[in-house]
Amino acid sequence: MTEKNDREFEEASAAVARHVALLREYNEIKDVGQQLMGMVAEKRGVTVGSLYKTGEFGVGPRD
């Protein structure tokens, strides 16, 4: 590889690593949100799905 290719490869690798880190962070936050919704559903005696349907929390099952 040339010096330019090496630099481009390093930049691309860094971008991919950053993207993976952001996805990991997003998934951790999403998991916490789902756990909280599960706690709310349990306290109310309803299903998590019913909470999604109400839209009360601004999220749906595909979010």
N, CA, C and O atoms as CSV, one atom per row, in Angstrom:
chain,resi,resn,atom,element,x,y,z
A,1,MET,N,N,0.832,-1.188,0.000
A,1,MET,CA,C,0.000,0.000,0.000
A,1,MET,C,C,0.874,1.247,0.000
A,1,MET,O,O,2.011,1.243,0.471
A,2,THR,N,N,0.318,2.274,-0.528
A,2,THR,CA,C,1.035,3.546,-0.511
A,2,THR,C,C,0.749,4.255,0.801
A,2,THR,O,O,-0.119,3.852,1.575
A,3,GLU,N,N,1.492,5.306,1.026
A,3,GLU,CA,C,1.290,6.097,2.245
A,3,GLU,C,C,-0.135,6.655,2.299
A,3,GLU,O,O,-0.765,6.672,3.357
A,4,LYS,N,N,-0.633,7.109,1.145
A,4,LYS,CA,C,-1.999,7.640,1.078
A,4,LYS,C,C,-3.014,6.549,1.412
A,4,LYS,O,O,-3.964,6.788,2.158
A,5,ASN,N,N,-2.816,5.368,0.868
A,5,ASN,CA,C,-3.718,4.249,1.150
A,5,ASN,C,C,-3.678,3.864,2.623
A,5,ASN,O,O,-4.709,3.567,3.226
A,6,ASP,N,N,-2.470,3.873,3.196
A,6,ASP,CA,C,-2.330,3.567,4.619
A,6,ASP,C,C,-3.126,4.555,5.463
A,6,ASP,O,O,-3.832,4.163,6.392
A,7,ARG,N,N,-3.008,5.825,5.137
A,7,ARG,CA,C,-3.710,6.867,5.887
A,7,ARG,C,C,-5.224,6.697,5.733
A,7,ARG,O,O,-5.965,6.789,6.712
A,8,GLU,N,N,-5.680,6.451,4.501
A,8,GLU,CA,C,-7.107,6.266,4.253
A,8,GLU,C,C,-7.637,5.040,4.995
A,8,GLU,O,O,-8.744,5.061,5.534
A,9,PHE,N,N,-6.842,3.980,5.017
A,9,PHE,CA,C,-7.236,2.774,5.738
A,9,PHE,C,C,-7.359,3.062,7.230
A,9,PHE,O,O,-8.321,2.635,7.869
A,10,GLU,N,N,-6.398,3.778,7.781
A,10,GLU,CA,C,-6.436,4.127,9.201
A,10,GLU,C,C,-7.640,5.000,9.519
A,10,GLU,O,O,-8.289,4.806,10.547
A,11,GLU,N,N,-7.948,5.955,8.653
A,11,GLU,CA,C,-9.109,6.818,8.856
A,11,GLU,C,C,-10.401,6.016,8.786
A,11,GLU,O,O,-11.308,6.219,9.593
A,12,ALA,N,N,-10.484,5.114,7.831
A,12,ALA,CA,C,-11.675,4.271,7.701
A,12,ALA,C,C,-11.819,3.357,8.911
A,12,ALA,O,O,-12.923,3.170,9.423
A,13,SER,N,N,-10.718,2.793,9.365
A,13,SER,CA,C,-10.747,1.920,10.542
A,13,SER,C,C,-11.200,2.684,11.778
A,13,SER,O,O,-11.966,2.165,12.589
A,14,ALA,N,N,-10.727,3.912,11.919
A,14,ALA,CA,C,-11.129,4.743,13.054
A,14,ALA,C,C,-12.617,5.074,12.975
A,14,ALA,O,O,-13.306,5.079,13.995
A,15,ALA,N,N,-13.113,5.349,11.771
A,15,ALA,CA,C,-14.538,5.655,11.599
A,15,ALA,C,C,-15.393,4.444,11.949
A,15,ALA,O,O,-16.431,4.581,12.597
A,16,VAL,N,N,-14.967,3.272,11.527
A,16,VAL,CA,C,-15.707,2.047,11.839
A,16,VAL,C,C,-15.686,1.788,13.343
A,16,VAL,O,O,-16.712,1.433,13.924
A,17,ALA,N,N,-14.538,1.963,13.969
A,17,ALA,CA,C,-14.430,1.753,15.413
A,17,ALA,C,C,-15.334,2.718,16.168
A,17,ALA,O,O,-15.984,2.330,17.139
A,18,ARG,N,N,-15.381,3.958,15.734
A,18,ARG,CA,C,-16.256,4.955,16.370
A,18,ARG,C,C,-17.719,4.562,16.184
A,18,ARG,O,O,-18.514,4.671,17.117
A,19,HIS,N,N,-18.072,4.111,14.999
A,19,HIS,CA,C,-19.443,3.693,14.718
A,19,HIS,C,C,-19.843,2.514,15.609
A,19,HIS,O,O,-20.945,2.493,16.157
A,20,VAL,N,N,-18.964,1.553,15.750
A,20,VAL,CA,C,-19.232,0.396,16.599
A,20,VAL,C,C,-19.414,0.837,18.049
A,20,VAL,O,O,-20.306,0.344,18.739
A,21,ALA,N,N,-18.581,1.757,18.511
A,21,ALA,CA,C,-18.697,2.259,19.883
A,21,ALA,C,C,-20.033,2.965,20.090
A,21,ALA,O,O,-20.679,2.788,21.123
A,22,LEU,N,N,-20.442,3.760,19.114
A,22,LEU,CA,C,-21.727,4.454,19.217
A,22,LEU,C,C,-22.894,3.471,19.206
A,22,LEU,O,O,-23.860,3.655,19.946
A,23,LEU,N,N,-22.817,2.441,18.388
A,23,LEU,CA,C,-23.869,1.417,18.368
A,23,LEU,C,C,-23.950,0.691,19.706
A,23,LEU,O,O,-25.041,0.412,20.202
A,24,ARG,N,N,-22.802,0.389,20.282
A,24,ARG,CA,C,-22.774,-0.279,21.587
A,24,ARG,C,C,-23.439,0.609,22.642
A,24,ARG,O,O,-24.247,0.135,23.441
A,25,GLU,N,N,-23.096,1.894,22.637
A,25,GLU,CA,C,-23.691,2.832,23.590
A,25,GLU,C,C,-25.200,2.932,23.383
A,25,GLU,O,O,-25.966,2.913,24.346
A,26,TYR,N,N,-25.622,3.038,22.127
A,26,TYR,CA,C,-27.051,3.098,21.811
A,26,TYR,C,C,-27.772,1.861,22.341
A,26,TYR,O,O,-28.833,1.976,22.953
A,27,ASN,N,N,-27.201,0.683,22.108
A,27,ASN,CA,C,-27.837,-0.556,22.552
A,27,ASN,C,C,-27.934,-0.638,24.067
A,27,ASN,O,O,-28.928,-1.134,24.598
A,28,GLU,N,N,-26.915,-0.158,24.768
A,28,GLU,CA,C,-26.958,-0.151,26.227
A,28,GLU,C,C,-28.071,0.765,26.727
A,28,GLU,O,O,-28.806,0.408,27.648
A,29,ILE,N,N,-28.195,1.936,26.125
A,29,ILE,CA,C,-29.239,2.883,26.515
A,29,ILE,C,C,-30.618,2.311,26.188
A,29,ILE,O,O,-31.549,2.429,26.984
A,30,LYS,N,N,-30.739,1.698,25.026
A,30,LYS,CA,C,-32.015,1.091,24.626
A,30,LYS,C,C,-32.399,-0.014,25.608
A,30,LYS,O,O,-33.563,-0.120,25.991
A,31,ASP,N,N,-31.434,-0.836,26.017
A,31,ASP,CA,C,-31.706,-1.908,26.975
A,31,ASP,C,C,-32.225,-1.348,28.294
A,31,ASP,O,O,-33.163,-1.896,28.874
A,32,VAL,N,N,-31.629,-0.272,28.767
A,32,VAL,CA,C,-32.083,0.354,30.011
A,32,VAL,C,C,-33.509,0.867,29.846
A,32,VAL,O,O,-34.344,0.691,30.734
A,33,GLY,N,N,-33.786,1.499,28.711
A,33,GLY,CA,C,-35.141,1.990,28.444
A,33,GLY,C,C,-36.157,0.868,28.442
A,33,GLY,O,O,-37.252,1.018,28.984
A,34,GLN,N,N,-35.807,-0.250,27.842
A,34,GLN,CA,C,-36.717,-1.390,27.810
A,34,GLN,C,C,-36.921,-1.969,29.206
A,34,GLN,O,O,-38.024,-2.394,29.548
A,35,GLN,N,N,-35.874,-1.987,30.003
A,35,GLN,CA,C,-36.005,-2.462,31.378
A,35,GLN,C,C,-36.935,-1.551,32.175
A,35,GLN,O,O,-37.769,-2.025,32.946
A,36,LEU,N,N,-36.785,-0.246,31.983
A,36,LEU,CA,C,-37.659,0.698,32.683
A,36,LEU,C,C,-39.111,0.533,32.255
A,36,LEU,O,O,-40.019,0.570,33.086
A,37,MET,N,N,-39.327,0.350,30.956
A,37,MET,CA,C,-40.694,0.133,30.483
A,37,MET,C,C,-41.257,-1.165,31.052
A,37,MET,O,O,-42.446,-1.239,31.363
A,38,GLY,N,N,-40.427,-2.174,31.189
A,38,GLY,CA,C,-40.855,-3.426,31.804
A,38,GLY,C,C,-41.262,-3.225,33.249
A,38,GLY,O,O,-42.239,-3.813,33.712
A,39,MET,N,N,-40.516,-2.397,33.963
A,39,MET,CA,C,-40.853,-2.106,35.358
A,39,MET,C,C,-42.175,-1.352,35.454
A,39,MET,O,O,-43.000,-1.651,36.317
A,40,VAL,N,N,-42.376,-0.382,34.579
A,40,VAL,CA,C,-43.629,0.381,34.566
A,40,VAL,C,C,-44.791,-0.550,34.244
A,40,VAL,O,O,-45.832,-0.505,34.899
A,41,ALA,N,N,-44.607,-1.390,33.236
A,41,ALA,CA,C,-45.671,-2.320,32.842
A,41,ALA,C,C,-46.019,-3.257,33.992
A,41,ALA,O,O,-47.195,-3.504,34.263
A,42,GLU,N,N,-45.006,-3.774,34.663
A,42,GLU,CA,C,-45.250,-4.675,35.790
A,42,GLU,C,C,-46.008,-3.960,36.905
A,42,GLU,O,O,-46.957,-4.505,37.470
A,43,LYS,N,N,-45.588,-2.750,37.213
A,43,LYS,CA,C,-46.248,-1.974,38.280
A,43,LYS,C,C,-47.712,-1.706,37.945
A,43,LYS,O,O,-48.574,-1.729,38.824
A,44,ARG,N,N,-47.986,-1.449,36.659
A,44,ARG,CA,C,-49.358,-1.163,36.227
A,44,ARG,C,C,-50.168,-2.428,35.954
A,44,ARG,O,O,-51.386,-2.364,35.785
A,45,GLY,N,N,-49.508,-3.555,35.912
A,45,GLY,CA,C,-50.195,-4.807,35.621
A,45,GLY,C,C,-50.611,-4.931,34.165
A,45,GLY,O,O,-51.646,-5.520,33.852
A,46,VAL,N,N,-49.799,-4.371,33.280
A,46,VAL,CA,C,-50.082,-4.425,31.844
A,46,VAL,C,C,-48.857,-4.982,31.126
A,46,VAL,O,O,-47.810,-5.198,31.737
A,47,THR,N,N,-49.001,-5.207,29.837
A,47,THR,CA,C,-47.866,-5.686,29.051
A,47,THR,C,C,-47.052,-4.502,28.532
A,47,THR,O,O,-47.558,-3.386,28.412
A,48,VAL,N,N,-45.804,-4.766,28.234
A,48,VAL,CA,C,-44.956,-3.735,27.627
A,48,VAL,C,C,-45.543,-3.331,26.280
A,48,VAL,O,O,-45.514,-2.157,25.909
A,49,GLY,N,N,-46.069,-4.297,25.559
A,49,GLY,CA,C,-46.685,-4.012,24.265
A,49,GLY,C,C,-47.802,-2.997,24.369
A,49,GLY,O,O,-47.968,-2.154,23.487
A,50,SER,N,N,-48.573,-3.075,25.451
A,50,SER,CA,C,-49.661,-2.106,25.618
A,50,SER,C,C,-49.115,-0.706,25.870
A,50,SER,O,O,-49.740,0.282,25.484
A,51,LEU,N,N,-47.964,-0.616,26.508
A,51,LEU,CA,C,-47.345,0.696,26.722
A,51,LEU,C,C,-46.880,1.289,25.402
A,51,LEU,O,O,-46.995,2.494,25.177
A,52,TYR,N,N,-46.354,0.437,24.531
A,52,TYR,CA,C,-45.952,0.910,23.205
A,52,TYR,C,C,-47.164,1.441,22.445
A,52,TYR,O,O,-47.094,2.480,21.788
A,53,LYS,N,N,-48.278,0.708,22.544
A,53,LYS,CA,C,-49.477,1.089,21.794
A,53,LYS,C,C,-50.035,2.437,22.234
A,53,LYS,O,O,-50.565,3.184,21.411
A,54,THR,N,N,-49.924,2.754,23.508
A,54,THR,CA,C,-50.465,4.031,23.988
A,54,THR,C,C,-49.649,5.215,23.491
A,54,THR,O,O,-50.165,6.326,23.372
A,55,GLY,N,N,-48.391,4.979,23.203
A,55,GLY,CA,C,-47.522,6.068,22.757
A,55,GLY,C,C,-47.135,7.016,23.881
A,55,GLY,O,O,-46.538,8.065,23.639
A,56,GLU,N,N,-47.470,6.654,25.088
A,56,GLU,CA,C,-47.216,7.505,26.256
A,56,GLU,C,C,-45.740,7.869,26.419
A,56,GLU,O,O,-45.410,8.955,26.894
A,57,PHE,N,N,-44.871,6.966,26.027
A,57,PHE,CA,C,-43.441,7.190,26.223
A,57,PHE,C,C,-42.727,7.645,24.957
A,57,PHE,O,O,-41.510,7.825,24.948
A,58,GLY,N,N,-43.490,7.828,23.899
A,58,GLY,CA,C,-42.912,8.342,22.662
A,58,GLY,C,C,-42.088,7.347,21.869
A,58,GLY,O,O,-41.310,7.734,20.998
A,59,VAL,N,N,-42.254,6.066,22.166
A,59,VAL,CA,C,-41.546,5.025,21.420
A,59,VAL,C,C,-42.529,3.929,21.036
A,59,VAL,O,O,-43.598,3.780,21.628
A,60,GLY,N,N,-42.131,3.176,20.033
A,60,GLY,CA,C,-42.929,2.044,19.595
A,60,GLY,C,C,-42.091,0.789,19.587
A,60,GLY,O,O,-40.893,0.846,19.862
A,61,PRO,N,N,-42.693,-0.342,19.279
A,61,PRO,CA,C,-41.952,-1.607,19.316
A,61,PRO,C,C,-40.816,-1.681,18.301
A,61,PRO,O,O,-39.934,-2.527,18.442
A,62,ARG,N,N,-40.811,-0.831,17.293
A,62,ARG,CA,C,-39.742,-0.867,16.283
A,62,ARG,C,C,-38.627,0.139,16.578
A,62,ARG,O,O,-37.646,0.207,15.837
A,63,ASP,N,N,-38.767,0.907,17.635
A,63,ASP,CA,C,-37.758,1.922,17.971
A,63,ASP,C,C,-36.557,1.299,18.642
A,63,ASP,O,O,-35.611,2.004,18.993
